[in-house]
């Protein structure tokens, strides 16, 4: 069976959807290893294979999501000081063309203005100039409202012409009614942005909610 390269939204029936889910499971059944970090463009590794970057506000649960996605509890260490890391961390999925790029957190209130500007500059330069970057997973906290820094990053992604997909995190901490309203809000927000992907995925690193769908979307990028 030929998998739909457009991901779950292009699956024509339950069989194609199940095939995508299985492809995602097999992709992330492989080991994922950190292989380099870059604090500037001159330290970036060669642009090989397919890269998917993960971005989000500090404390959005990015490290926990990466650990849940790969099934490796210590892959991305959960920082005790949000906003401290300002480097791009690269993780390669073994025996595949997939590389995950952990981007610096943004929007941390106690970070200095100079550090915030440094993060934004590095992020934009990386996004604009990375030829093999296929998608940015932009993580949004299910429990709190969209912040100005979130919309600023979406605008940045539009300007860089980099497709992004909104991922709701920490869904296990929100009751069904408020969660449905938050998802509807995020879906409407994605439709307003030229680079926004129409499929929003709701996740929980604690329960595993949404991980099958997220893995399937990433496997489709390799088709």
WOJONOR-V758181 format. One record per residue. N is the residue number from 0. NEAR is the number of other C-alpha atoms within 8 Angstrom. D_FIRST is the distance of its C-alpha to the first C-alpha in whole Angstrom. Layout:
n:N near:NEAR d_first:D_FIRST
n:N near:NEAR d_first:D_FIRST
This chain:
n:0 near:2 d_first:0
n:1 near:3 d_first:4
n:2 near:9 d_first:6
n:3 near:12 d_first:9
n:4 near:9 d_first:12
n:5 near:8 d_first:15
n:6 near:12 d_first:14
n:7 near:11 d_first:15
n:8 near:6 d_first:17
n:9 near:8 d_first:14
n:10 near:10 d_first:12
n:11 near:6 d_first:12
n:12 near:6 d_first:12
n:13 near:7 d_first:13
n:14 near:6 d_first:10
n:15 near:11 d_first:8
n:16 near:11 d_first:11
n:17 near:8 d_first:11
n:18 near:9 d_first:8
n:19 near:16 d_first:10
n:20 near:12 d_first:13
n:21 near:9 d_first:12
n:22 near:10 d_first:11
n:23 near:17 d_first:15
n:24 near:11 d_first:16
n:25 near:8 d_first:15
n:26 near:11 d_first:17
n:27 near:13 d_first:20
n:28 near:8 d_first:20
n:29 near:9 d_first:22
n:30 near:8 d_first:25
n:31 near:12 d_first:26
n:32 near:9 d_first:30
n:33 near:9 d_first:32
n:34 near:7 d_first:33
n:35 near:8 d_first:35
n:36 near:10 d_first:37
n:37 near:11 d_first:39
n:38 near:9 d_first:42
n:39 near:8 d_first:42
n:40 near:9 d_first:40
n:41 near:5 d_first:41
n:42 near:8 d_first:40
n:43 near:8 d_first:36
n:44 near:5 d_first:34
n:45 near:4 d_first:32
n:46 near:7 d_first:29
n:47 near:6 d_first:27
n:48 near:8 d_first:23
n:49 near:12 d_first:22
n:50 near:12 d_first:25
n:51 near:14 d_first:24
n:52 near:12 d_first:28
n:53 near:13 d_first:29
n:54 near:13 d_first:33
n:55 near:13 d_first:35
n:56 near:13 d_first:39
n:57 near:11 d_first:40
n:58 near:7 d_first:40
n:59 near:10 d_first:37
n:60 near:10 d_first:35
n:61 near:11 d_first:33
n:62 near:9 d_first:34
n:63 near:10 d_first:33
n:64 near:11 d_first:30
n:65 near:10 d_first:29
n:66 near:14 d_first:30
n:67 near:13 d_first:28
n:68 near:11 d_first:25
n:69 near:11 d_first:25
n:70 near:8 d_first:27
n:71 near:9 d_first:30
n:72 near:7 d_first:33
n:73 near:6 d_first:35
n:74 near:11 d_first:32
n:75 near:9 d_first:34
n:76 near:6 d_first:38
n:77 near:6 d_first:39
n:78 near:5 d_first:42
n:79 near:4 d_first:45
n:80 near:5 d_first:46
n:81 near:10 d_first:44
n:82 near:13 d_first:44
n:83 near:6 d_first:45
n:84 near:7 d_first:42
n:85 near:10 d_first:42
n:86 near:10 d_first:40
n:87 near:11 d_first:36
n:88 near:11 d_first:34
n:89 near:12 d_first:31
n:90 near:13 d_first:29
n:91 near:11 d_first:26
n:92 near:15 d_first:23
n:93 near:8 d_first:24
n:94 near:5 d_first:21
n:95 near:6 d_first:19
n:96 near:9 d_first:20
n:97 near:11 d_first:21
n:98 near:12 d_first:25
n:99 near:12 d_first:26
n:100 near:12 d_first:30
n:101 near:11 d_first:32
n:102 near:12 d_first:34
n:103 near:13 d_first:38
n:104 near:14 d_first:39
n:105 near:11 d_first:41
n:106 near:9 d_first:43
n:107 near:10 d_first:45
n:108 near:4 d_first:49
n:109 near:5 d_first:51
n:110 near:9 d_first:49
n:111 near:6 d_first:52
n:112 near:6 d_first:51
n:113 near:6 d_first:51
n:114 near:8 d_first:48
n:115 near:11 d_first:46
n:116 near:8 d_first:47
n:117 near:8 d_first:46
n:118 near:11 d_first:42
n:119 near:8 d_first:42
n:120 near:8 d_first:43
n:121 near:11 d_first:40
n:122 near:10 d_first:38
n:123 near:11 d_first:38
n:124 near:9 d_first:38
n:125 near:9 d_first:35
n:126 near:11 d_first:33
n:127 near:9 d_first:35
n:128 near:6 d_first:34
n:129 near:8 d_first:31
n:130 near:5 d_first:29
n:131 near:9 d_first:26
n:132 near:12 d_first:26
n:133 near:10 d_first:23
n:134 near:11 d_first:24
n:135 near:13 d_first:27
n:136 near:12 d_first:27
n:137 near:11 d_first:30
n:138 near:14 d_first:31
n:139 near:12 d_first:34
n:140 near:11 d_first:36
n:141 near:13 d_first:36
n:142 near:9 d_first:39
n:143 near:5 d_first:41
n:144 near:6 d_first:41
n:145 near:7 d_first:40
n:146 near:6 d_first:42
n:147 near:6 d_first:43
n:148 near:9 d_first:42
n:149 near:10 d_first:38
n:150 near:9 d_first:39
n:151 near:8 d_first:40
n:152 near:8 d_first:37
n:153 near:9 d_first:35
n:154 near:9 d_first:37
n:155 near:9 d_first:37
n:156 near:14 d_first:33
n:157 near:13 d_first:34
n:158 near:7 d_first:36
n:159 near:9 d_first:34
n:160 near:8 d_first:31
n:161 near:14 d_first:29
n:162 near:12 d_first:26
n:163 near:12 d_first:27
n:164 near:14 d_first:26
n:165 near:15 d_first:28
n:166 near:12 d_first:28
n:167 near:14 d_first:31
n:168 near:15 d_first:32
n:169 near:14 d_first:34
n:170 near:12 d_first:33
n:171 near:8 d_first:35
n:172 near:6 d_first:38
n:173 near:10 d_first:38
n:174 near:7 d_first:38
n:175 near:6 d_first:36
n:176 near:6 d_first:38
n:177 near:8 d_first:39
n:178 near:12 d_first:35
n:179 near:8 d_first:34
n:180 near:8 d_first:37
n:181 near:9 d_first:36
n:182 near:12 d_first:32
n:183 near:8 d_first:33
n:184 near:8 d_first:35
n:185 near:10 d_first:33
n:186 near:11 d_first:30
n:187 near:8 d_first:33
n:188 near:8 d_first:34
n:189 near:12 d_first:31
n:190 near:10 d_first:31
n:191 near:7 d_first:34
n:192 near:10 d_first:33
n:193 near:6 d_first:31
n:194 near:10 d_first:29
n:195 near:13 d_first:28
n:196 near:11 d_first:25
n:197 near:8 d_first:25
n:198 near:8 d_first:23
n:199 near:12 d_first:26
n:200 near:10 d_first:25
n:201 near:11 d_first:27
n:202 near:13 d_first:28
n:203 near:14 d_first:30
n:204 near:12 d_first:31
n:205 near:8 d_first:33
n:206 near:6 d_first:31
n:207 near:9 d_first:27
n:208 near:10 d_first:26
n:209 near:10 d_first:24
n:210 near:11 d_first:23
n:211 near:10 d_first:19
n:212 near:11 d_first:19
n:213 near:11 d_first:20
n:214 near:14 d_first:18
n:215 near:16 d_first:15
n:216 near:12 d_first:17
n:217 near:10 d_first:18
n:218 near:12 d_first:14
n:219 near:14 d_first:13
n:220 near:11 d_first:16
n:221 near:9 d_first:15
n:222 near:7 d_first:12
